[in-house]
Amino acid sequence: MALTWRAVVLAALGVIPVALFPVPGTVVVWALVVVAVCAVDVALAASPRAVAIQRRAPRSVRLGVTTRSELVLTNTTRRRLRALVRDAWPPSLVVDAAVRTDGAAAGEPLVARSARHAVDLPAGESARVRTTLRPTRRGDRAAGAVTIRSYGPLRVAARQASIPVPGRLRVLPEFASRRHLPSRLARLREMDGRAAVQVRGEGTEFDSLREYVVGDDVRSIDWRATARRGDVVVRTWRPERDRRVVIVLDTGRTSAARIGSAPGAHVPTPPGAGDGDELASTLGGTRLEASIEAALLLGALADRAGDRVQVLAYDRALRARVAGASGPRLLPALAESLAVVEPALLETDWPGLVGQVRQRVSQRSLVVLLTSLDPAAVETGLLPVVHRLSGTHQVVVAAVADADSARLRADRSSEAAVYDAAAAARADLERAAVSAVLRQHGAEVVEALPDDLAPRLADTYLALKAAGRL
């Protein structure tokens, strides 16, 4: 039994007769009256466990996109249900809620409320309770129990029960880097020969012949065709298709580092949200989030280019894998698989990671490693094994630069800031040295701020494709 503020007020009113009529036993009598009133009110309340509940929620939603969870409540008792209903979801999901009974007009606006919903249902009727959800974190989110607090006619006491109603919502990556896809596809069309621009590179496929113009590479001159026509003729080339692109996400401890602003990292806390919502909205911005955005953009671009895309997430075990999907099925498969990938607080097994790649691809491929350029981690982990990949494949190491490092390096406002700037500059020099060593081992290195990593990596892919290095 749960007491309301009305029961407290009723009990407090006992002070008045005690003060006016100081008769022994008055307090006891009044307390018995209050208890009796509460007991009768609870007895007249509808049983919360007799309420039939159905949950309707979407299976998945993208990060930052608003959706709704709906509960259908049916009063199967013979009494009127006066209740407060709480549809429990994790704090990183709930924004606001609304209620509408079945008798409401179709165009009637919903009444915005908190996560708790007031319901007044006659016997045998139903109501729909809608909770607006706007996720601020990626991953699977399970619904909690539905709590129903059923009041009596006097609303001085209530019966309460929490009823498990299964529900699960998968929050997919935001894919904010999608906005860079049209411009990269336009460049890809140019490279493919569907526009006027032609490119040449060793290992590309022959496309057609045309007359020589000033600025053409003399190595592309077709001397036999030139002799037949009497004019200088050059070959045009198009990038090879059906290459293999393997994208590997390092999910070890370095992927858990917070690196400032990242796609989908922070969603402003909605008005009226609780402290839990604010906390959840600031837990994003890890290196892994930016890596997922880069993997999605590169995967979509490579698929449009006709290449076969495979994605692995690995630390000391394989956390996710997407292979064999193409066309319209690729992006949904990537989003579904990467939605539940979380950083693991342990060192990445780089020999094992290389073994995973070599086990799945034997012919020359583009292998993209989305990891960190932390000098200690690279020197003890990636550096000793990178030559095993670069000897067979074209390797690209892509890493997220910390936005806070650039800010610290530029600050000279105080003595402490100068020391911080010196430390940030030294860290940048160490990462530059590590990048130089990786390039000596045959790997391309891409380092960019969180918002720039995805387009920079896509540009690197296009440049390698144009040069025929895939």
N, C-alpha and C positions, 0 to 999 in steps of 0.2 A: 504494500500500500504506500502510495506517495501522497504527501500533504501539500496543499497549495498555500499561497499567501492568505487566502480567505480563511483557512483553518487557523493560521497564526493570529489573524485579526480576531477571530471568534474566541480563541483562548485568551487573548489580551483583554477582551471585554469583561472577563471575569474579575478584573481588578476593580471595576466600578462597584458591583454589589458587595465585594469584600470591604471596600472603603465605606460604603453607605450602611451596610448591615454586618458589622463584625461578629457574626454568629459562628461559633465553632463548627467546622465541617463544611463551611460554604465553598471553600476552594476545592474540596474533594467532590462535592456535588457538581460544581461547575465543570470540573475536569471530566466527570462521568458523562455530563451532558455533551461536551465537545466530542468525546470518544464515540458516544452513541450516534451523534449526527454524522461523523465521519464514516462510521461503520455502515449506516444506512445509505449514505451517498455512494460508498464503494459497492455495496450490494446492488444498487440500482444501475451501476455503470455496466455498459456492454463489455463482454469479455474480449480483451485484445487478441487472445489466441484463437478466437473464433472468426477472425477477419481473414478472408481469403486474399492472398496477395500474388500478383503476377508482375514480373519485371520485364520491361522491354527496353533494350539498349543496343546501340550499334556494336558490331564486332570490333571495329577499329576506327581510328580517327587520327588525322595528322596533328602533330604538335602545334599548338596555338590556334587550332580550328575549333569553333564552338559547336557542341552537339548537345543532345538531351538524353536523359534517362527517365523513363516513365514507369510509374507504379500504378497498377489498377487495383484499387481497394474495393472489396465487396463485403458489405455488412451482412453476414449470414445469421446474425442473432435476431431475437425478437424485440430487442431494445434499440433505442436510438444511439448511434455511435457519435459521441462528442470527444474528439481525440486530437492529440498533437502527434504528428507522424514525422519521424526523422529518417531520411534516406541517406545512409552513411556511405560516403565515398572518401578516398584519401584526400587530404587537404590540398594536394597539388592538382585536383580536378574540379572541385566545386566552386562555382561562381555565385549563382543565385538559384532561386527556385520559383515555381508558380503552381497554382491550384485551379482546377476547373471541374465542376461537377458535370454529370452527364446531361443535366437539363439546361446547361448554359448554351447560349446562341453560338453559332459557328464563328461569327465575326467578333465575338466578345473578347476583349484583350485579357491576357492572363494577368493575375495579380502577383507582382513580384514580392518575394519573401526571402527569408534566410533559408538555411538548410532544414529548418523545421516547418512543417506545413499543418495548418489548422484544418480539420475536416469535420463536417457535421452531416452525418448520413442517417437517413431513416432506415428502418429494417428492410433488408432485401435490395437496397440500392447500391450503386457503385460510384466511385469518383476516380478521376485520373490525376495523379500528382506528378508533375514534371520538374525535374531538376536540371538546370543548365550546367553543363560541364565544359570547361575550357582548360585543357591540360597544359601544364607548364614543365612537365618532365616526360621523357621518353620511357617506354617500357610497358609491361603488363600491370594493370591496376585492377585489383579485385574489389568488388562492392562488399561493404560490411553488412551487418544485420540491420533489418528494418525495425526500429523501436517505435512502439505504439503506446501512448499514454492515454488511457480511456477515462474520462471524467464522468462523475455522476451529475444529476440534474442541478445540484447546488454548487458544483465545482469547488468543493472544499477538500476533496480527496480524490485519488485516482488509482486505477489499476494499470500496471505497466508490464510489458513483456517485449523482449527482443527476439525477433523471428528471423532465422537465417533465410535469405532469398539469394541464391547464387547469381552472380553477375561478374563479368570480366570485360574490361575494355583494353585493347592494345593500342598504345599511343605510338604511332609511326614517326620516323624522323620528319622534320619540317620540310626539308629539301628547299631551303631558301635560295640556294644557288641555281635553282631552275631558271631564274631570270637571265643567267649568262648563257643558256643553251642556244637561243635563236642566233646570236651573233657568231657563236662557234660553228653552228650548223651552216651558216652562210659561208664561212671560210672553208668549211669542208666541201661544200658544193663547188666552190671555185677550184679547189684542189682536184676534185673529181672530174673536172672538165665540163661540168654543166654550165659554167660561166666562161667568160672569155679568157680568163687567166689560166695558164698552163705552168706546171712545175716540172723540174727534172731532178732526179736524185738516183744514186746508185741503187740498183735493186728494184726500182719501180717498174710498173708494167707499161709496155709500149702502147700508145694510144692512136696516133695518126701522124701525118706529115703535113708541113706547111712551109711557106717561104720564110727564108731567114730575114730577120730584122735586126737592126743595130741593138746590141745589148744581149743577144742570145749567146748561150754558152757554145763555143766552137766545138766542144766535145760532142754536142748533140747533132752535128751535121751528118747527114746521110750522104756519103760520097757517091754511092751507086745511083741513088735517085737524082742527085745533083747532075751527074753525067748524063743521065737519060733526058732530063728536062732542060738542061742548059742554064738553069738558075740554081742558086744555092738553096738547098732544102734541108730543114732540120726536123728531127723527130720530136714529137711531144709525148709527154709521159703522164701517167696518172698513178696515184698511190695504190699499192697492192691492197687487196681485200683479203678477207678470211684469215687475218692474222690472229694470234692468240694474245689476249690481254689478261694478265693475272694481277688482281689488286689484293694486297695483303695488309690488313689492319693489325697493327701491334696493339694488343689489349693488355699488356703488362702494366707494371706500376707507373711507368712514365706517362701512360695514356690518361691517368687519373689526375694529372696536374691541372690546376686552374690556370688558364692563359688569357684572362681578361674577357673581352666580348667575343662571342662566337655565335654562328647562326643558331637560333633557337635557344640561346643560353639563358636569356632573361626575358620573361614576360612580365610587364608591370602588374603589380598586385591590384586586382579589381576593387572598387569601392565596397566597403563593408566586409572584406575578407578578413579572416582571423590571422593570428600570428603564425599559425602553421602554414597558411597559404604563402605568406611573405617569405618564410624560411625556404619553402620548397621552390619558390621562383628564383632563388639565388643559388641553387645547387648545381645549375648547369655550367656551361662555359669550360668544360674539360677539353683536353687535347683530343679525346676520342670523338667528341661531338663535331669538331671541325673536320676530323678525318672522315667521318661518315658522310658529311656534306660533300667533301671532295670525291669520295668513292662513288656517290650517287651521280654526280655530274659527269665524271669520267666514264662511268659505266654506260650512261645514256648516250654520250657522245660516241664512244667506241662502237656501241651497238648500231647506231645510225650509220657509222662508217663501214659496216659490214664485217666487223671483227667479232671474234668469239670472246665473250667476257666471262671471267670466273672470279669470284670474290671469296676470300678466306679471312676469318678473324681468329687470331691465334695468340696465345701467351705460352703456356706449358701444355695446353690442350686445345683442340679445335673447338672454338666457341660457336662458329657459324660458317656455313659454306653455301654458296649459290653457284651452280654450274648447269649448263644445258638449257638455260632459259634465254630467250631472245625476243626481239620485237616487243609487242605490247605486254608480254608476260615478264619482261626483265625487271622493270622498275618496281612493280608490285612485289616480286619475289625478293628483290634487294631490301625494300622497305620492311617487309615482314620479317626477314631473317635478321637484319641489323637492329630492329626495334628493341630486342631483348638483350643485346650485347652490352655488358657493363665492364668497366676496368677491373682487373684482378690485381690485388696488391702483392705481387710477386714478380721476380725477375723473368723476363722473357727467355725462353729456351731457343736461342738463335740457330744452333745446329738442327734442332727439331723443326723449326720453321722452314729452314732451307730444305730439309728432307721432305716436308709436306709439299713444297713447290715442285721439287724434282720428281716426286712420286706422281704428280698429276699432270705435268707437262714435260715432254721430252724434247720436242723440237723447239727451235728458237721462238721466243715469246718476249713480249714486253712485261716485265715484272715490276710493279709499283709497290714500294714498301712505304706505308704511311706510319711513321714512327717519330722518334725524337732525335734531335742532334745533340742531346746532352753528352758532353765529351766522355764522361766516365762510363756511361752506358754503352756508347758506340765503341769505345776502345776495347772494352772487355766482352762485348756481345756481338755486334754486327761486323765490326772491322775484320776479325779473324776469319769470317766465313763469307764475306761479300764476293770474294774472288771466285768462289764455287758457283755463284749465280752469274756473275758478269762474264765468265768464260764461255757460257752457252747462250745466255739471254741478254737482252738490253735491259739494264736495271736503272730504275729511277727511285731515288730516296726523297720522299716528300715529308716535310716537317713543318710544324706550326711555330711561328715566332711569337714570343710573349709580348703583348702590347704594353705591359707594365715596364718591360725592360727598356723599350724606346722612350717611354716617359721619364724613367729614372735617368737615363743617359743624357737627356736634354735639360735636366733641372740643375741649376747652380745657385739656388736661392739661399742656401745656408751651408755651414760646414758639413753637417750630416748629409745634406743632399749631394755635396761634392764627392764625399766618400761613396755614396750609393751610385753616383754616376760613374765613378772609376770602376767599381765592382761590375756594373752592367757593361761597361766598355770592355773590360777584361773577359767577361763571359762571351761577348760577341766575338772577340778575337779567337777565343778557344773554339767556338763553333765554326768560325771561318776556317781555322786550321783543320778541324775534323772534316769539313766539306772538301777541302783541297785533297786530303788523303783519300777520301772516297772517290773523288774524280780520278785520281791516279790509279785506282783499282778498276776504272772503267764504268763507274756509275755516274749518272746525271743527278744533280742535287737541286731540289726546289725547296726554298724556305720562304714563307710569307706569313703575314698576319692572318688571324682566323678568317676574316671576311674575304681575304685575297687568295687563300690557298687553293680553293676549288678552281677559280678561273686561271690561275697561274699554272696549275697542273694540267688543265685542259689545253692551254697554249703550248705547253711542253710536248704533250702528246701530238698535237697537230704539227709542230715543228719536226718532231722525229718522223712522223709519217710523210711529211713533205720531202724530207731528206732521204727517204727510203731506208731508214735505220731500224725499222721494226722487223 
